[in-house]
Amino acid sequence: MKKSDYRTHMEQQAEVYAWYIIENEATVRATAENFNCSKSKVFDYVTKILLEANSLLAREVRQVLDKNKRERHLRGGMATKRITNKSPFFKGL
């Protein structure tokens, strides 16, 4: 595989990740789980490689990622609430 072929593959993969994030308003973690890869790979692809390959798509992904970052503390609080509601330890408190 030539270096340019490898780069093209990375750019294509970055676009696949990007469209998944945009269509599902998914987090980097959810995208990584869906594609069975690391969070750092997804993040690098959609922020660095995609920016060079397709800047308009990169801008849309950045908007979703920024929205997810602004809502991060809310999702964390909801997760904590779910855990405490399931735990028998917290039932009597």
Accessible surface in RSA format (square Angstrom, percent):
REM  Atomic radii and reference values for relative SASA: ProtOr
REM  Chains: A
REM  Algorithm: Lee & Richards
REM  Probe-radius: 1.40
REM  Slices: 20
REM RES _ NUM      All-atoms   Total-Side   Main-Chain    Non-polar    All polar
REM                ABS   REL    ABS   REL    ABS   REL    ABS   REL    ABS   REL
RES MET A   1   181.87  94.2  93.65  62.0  88.22 210.1  98.23  83.5  83.65 110.8
RES LYS A   2   148.23  72.3 139.45  85.6   8.78  20.9  91.46  82.3  56.77  60.5
RES LYS A   3   181.32  88.5 167.56 102.8  13.76  32.8 116.18 104.6  65.14  69.4
RES SER A   4    72.69  61.4  63.25  84.4   9.44  21.8  53.61 114.2  19.08  26.7
RES ASP A   5    69.65  48.8  64.23  63.9   5.43  12.8  15.14  35.6  54.52  54.4
RES TYR A   6   115.93  54.1 115.93  66.0   0.00   0.0  78.19  58.8  37.74  46.5
RES ARG A   7    81.56  34.2  81.43  41.5   0.13   0.3  39.95  54.6  41.61  25.2
RES THR A   8    65.39  46.5  65.21  66.1   0.18   0.4  42.12  56.6  23.27  35.2
RES HIS A   9    89.70  49.0  88.11  61.2   1.59   4.1  50.63  52.2  39.07  45.5
RES MET A  10    26.40  13.7  26.40  17.5   0.00   0.0  23.61  20.1   2.80   3.7
RES GLU A  11    48.70  28.0  48.59  36.8   0.11   0.3   5.94  11.5  42.76  34.9
RES GLN A  12   107.31  60.0 103.93  76.0   3.38   8.1  38.36  81.7  68.95  52.3
RES GLN A  13    41.59  23.3  40.44  29.6   1.15   2.7   5.45  11.6  36.14  27.4
RES ALA A  14     0.00   0.0   0.00   0.0   0.00   0.0   0.00   0.0   0.00   0.0
RES GLU A  15    60.16  34.5  60.16  45.5   0.00   0.0   6.40  12.4  53.76  43.9
RES VAL A  16    70.38  46.3  64.92  58.8   5.46  13.2  68.48  59.5   1.90   5.2
RES TYR A  17     3.78   1.8   3.78   2.2   0.00   0.0   0.00   0.0   3.78   4.7
RES ALA A  18     0.00   0.0   0.00   0.0   0.00   0.0   0.00   0.0   0.00   0.0
RES TRP A  19   119.44  47.9 119.44  57.8   0.00   0.0 105.34  56.2  14.10  22.9
RES TYR A  20    56.80  26.5  52.79  30.0   4.01  10.4  30.62  23.0  26.18  32.3
RES ILE A  21     0.00   0.0   0.00   0.0   0.00   0.0   0.00   0.0   0.00   0.0
RES ILE A  22    34.81  19.8  26.06  19.4   8.74  21.1  26.06  18.8   8.74  23.7
RES GLU A  23   131.42  75.5  95.14  72.0  36.28  86.4  36.79  71.2  94.63  77.3
RES ASN A  24    83.45  57.5  56.04  54.2  27.40  66.0  18.53  44.6  64.92  62.7
RES GLU A  25    95.89  55.1  83.62  63.3  12.27  29.2  21.11  40.8  74.78  61.1
RES ALA A  26     9.00   8.3   3.13   4.8   5.86  13.3   9.00  12.7   0.00   0.0
RES THR A  27    37.75  26.8  36.44  36.9   1.30   3.1  31.49  42.3   6.26   9.5
RES VAL A  28    26.58  17.5  24.08  21.8   2.50   6.0  24.08  20.9   2.50   6.8
RES ARG A  29   140.39  58.9 138.85  70.8   1.54   3.7  41.52  56.7  98.87  59.9
RES ALA A  30    40.02  36.8  33.91  52.3   6.11  13.9  36.84  51.9   3.18   8.4
RES THR A  31     0.00   0.0   0.00   0.0   0.00   0.0   0.00   0.0   0.00   0.0
RES ALA A  32     3.82   3.5   3.60   5.6   0.22   0.5   3.61   5.1   0.21   0.5
RES GLU A  33   129.26  74.2 102.83  77.8  26.43  62.9  48.53  93.9  80.73  65.9
RES ASN A  34    82.75  57.1  49.31  47.7  33.43  80.5  12.22  29.4  70.53  68.2
RES PHE A  35    62.76  31.4  39.70  24.6  23.06  60.0  44.98  27.3  17.78  50.9
RES ASN A  36   140.07  96.6 117.28 113.3  22.79  54.9  27.87  67.1 112.19 108.4
RES CYS A  37    35.20  26.6   9.53  10.6  25.67  60.3  22.49  57.0  12.72  13.7
RES SER A  38    60.21  50.9  46.68  62.3  13.53  31.2  47.78 101.7  12.43  17.4
RES LYS A  39    97.47  47.6  93.73  57.5   3.75   8.9  59.12  53.2  38.36  40.9
RES SER A  40    74.84  63.2  65.49  87.4   9.34  21.5  49.45 105.3  25.38  35.6
RES LYS A  41    79.16  38.6  72.84  44.7   6.32  15.1  34.80  31.3  44.37  47.3
RES VAL A  42     0.00   0.0   0.00   0.0   0.00   0.0   0.00   0.0   0.00   0.0
RES PHE A  43    84.45  42.3  84.45  52.3   0.00   0.0  84.45  51.2   0.00   0.0
RES ASP A  44    53.73  37.6  53.73  53.5   0.00   0.0  10.18  24.0  43.55  43.4
RES TYR A  45    24.25  11.3  24.25  13.8   0.00   0.0  11.90   8.9  12.35  15.2
RES VAL A  46     2.30   1.5   0.00   0.0   2.30   5.5   0.00   0.0   2.30   6.2
RES THR A  47    24.09  17.1  11.08  11.2  13.02  31.0  14.96  20.1   9.14  13.8
RES LYS A  48   126.45  61.7 121.25  74.4   5.21  12.4  82.00  73.8  44.46  47.4
RES ILE A  49    13.94   7.9  13.69  10.2   0.25   0.6  13.94  10.0   0.00   0.0
RES LEU A  50     0.00   0.0   0.00   0.0   0.00   0.0   0.00   0.0   0.00   0.0
RES LEU A  51   104.81  58.4  96.84  69.3   7.97  20.0  96.84  68.0   7.97  21.5
RES GLU A  52   130.07  74.7  91.25  69.0  38.82  92.4  46.07  89.1  84.00  68.6
RES ALA A  53    42.51  39.1   4.20   6.5  38.31  87.2  11.76  16.6  30.75  81.4
RES ASN A  54    50.19  34.6  44.20  42.7   5.99  14.4   9.69  23.3  40.50  39.1
RES SER A  55    53.77  45.4  47.38  63.2   6.40  14.7  21.52  45.8  32.25  45.2
RES LEU A  56   120.95  67.4 118.24  84.6   2.71   6.8 118.38  83.1   2.57   6.9
RES LEU A  57     6.47   3.6   4.81   3.4   1.66   4.2   5.84   4.1   0.63   1.7
RES ALA A  58     6.83   6.3   3.69   5.7   3.14   7.1   3.99   5.6   2.84   7.5
RES ARG A  59   138.50  58.2 133.80  68.2   4.70  11.2  59.64  81.5  78.86  47.8
RES GLU A  60    78.43  45.0  76.91  58.2   1.52   3.6  27.56  53.3  50.86  41.5
RES VAL A  61     0.64   0.4   0.64   0.6   0.00   0.0   0.64   0.6   0.00   0.0
RES ARG A  62   100.12  42.0  99.31  50.6   0.82   1.9  42.44  58.0  57.68  35.0
RES GLN A  63   118.69  66.4 111.30  81.3   7.39  17.6  38.59  82.1  80.10  60.8
RES VAL A  64    18.78  12.4  17.48  15.8   1.30   3.1  18.75  16.3   0.03   0.1
RES LEU A  65    14.10   7.9   8.88   6.4   5.22  13.1   9.55   6.7   4.55  12.2
RES ASP A  66    53.01  37.1  51.54  51.3   1.47   3.5  14.37  33.8  38.63  38.5
RES LYS A  67    61.93  30.2  61.93  38.0   0.00   0.0  51.58  46.4  10.36  11.0
RES ASN A  68    10.46   7.2  10.31  10.0   0.15   0.4   7.50  18.0   2.96   2.9
RES LYS A  69   131.15  64.0 119.05  73.0  12.10  28.8  67.06  60.4  64.09  68.3
RES ARG A  70   158.60  66.6 142.03  72.4  16.58  39.5  78.88 107.8  79.72  48.3
RES GLU A  71    58.59  33.6  58.56  44.3   0.03   0.1  18.86  36.5  39.73  32.4
RES ARG A  72   142.66  59.9 140.55  71.6   2.11   5.0  54.22  74.1  88.44  53.6
RES HIS A  73   132.08  72.2 111.74  77.7  20.34  52.0  93.65  96.5  38.43  44.7
RES LEU A  74   102.63  57.2  97.61  69.8   5.03  12.6 101.04  71.0   1.59   4.3
RES ARG A  75    81.46  34.2  76.97  39.2   4.50  10.7  55.77  76.2  25.69  15.6
RES GLY A  76    38.57  47.6   0.00   N/A  38.57  47.6  35.40  97.1   3.17   7.1
RES GLY A  77    41.98  51.8   0.00   N/A  41.98  51.8  33.86  92.9   8.12  18.2
RES MET A  78   108.08  56.0 104.35  69.1   3.73   8.9  66.89  56.9  41.19  54.6
RES ALA A  79    31.91  29.3  31.64  48.8   0.27   0.6  31.85  44.9   0.05   0.1
RES THR A  80    80.39  57.2  79.35  80.4   1.04   2.5  54.01  72.5  26.39  39.9
RES LYS A  81   135.22  66.0 130.85  80.3   4.37  10.4  78.01  70.2  57.21  60.9
RES ARG A  82   137.94  57.9 135.45  69.0   2.49   5.9  59.61  81.5  78.33  47.5
RES ILE A  83   114.67  65.3 112.12  83.5   2.55   6.1 113.70  81.9   0.97   2.6
RES THR A  84    39.72  28.3  37.04  37.6   2.68   6.4  27.28  36.6  12.45  18.8
RES ASN A  85    82.72  57.0  76.75  74.2   5.96  14.4  24.91  60.0  57.81  55.9
RES LYS A  86   163.84  79.9 139.18  85.4  24.66  58.7  93.28  84.0  70.55  75.2
RES SER A  87    26.83  22.7  21.55  28.8   5.29  12.2  15.92  33.9  10.91  15.3
RES PRO A  88   113.71  82.9  99.95  91.1  13.76  50.0 101.09  83.5  12.62  78.4
RES PHE A  89   147.12  73.6 128.63  79.7  18.49  48.1 138.19  83.8   8.93  25.6
RES PHE A  90    86.53  43.3  74.63  46.2  11.91  31.0  74.75  45.3  11.78  33.7
RES LYS A  91   136.98  66.8 106.29  65.2  30.69  73.1  79.08  71.2  57.91  61.7
RES GLY A  92    78.39  96.7   0.00   N/A  78.39  96.7  42.45 116.5  35.94  80.5
RES LEU A  93   159.06  88.6  96.92  69.3  62.14 156.2 125.30  88.0  33.75  90.8
END  Absolute sums over single chains surface
CHAIN  1 A     6876.1       5909.9        966.2       3933.2       2942.9
END  Absolute sums over all chains
TOTAL          6876.1       5909.9        966.2       3933.2       2942.9
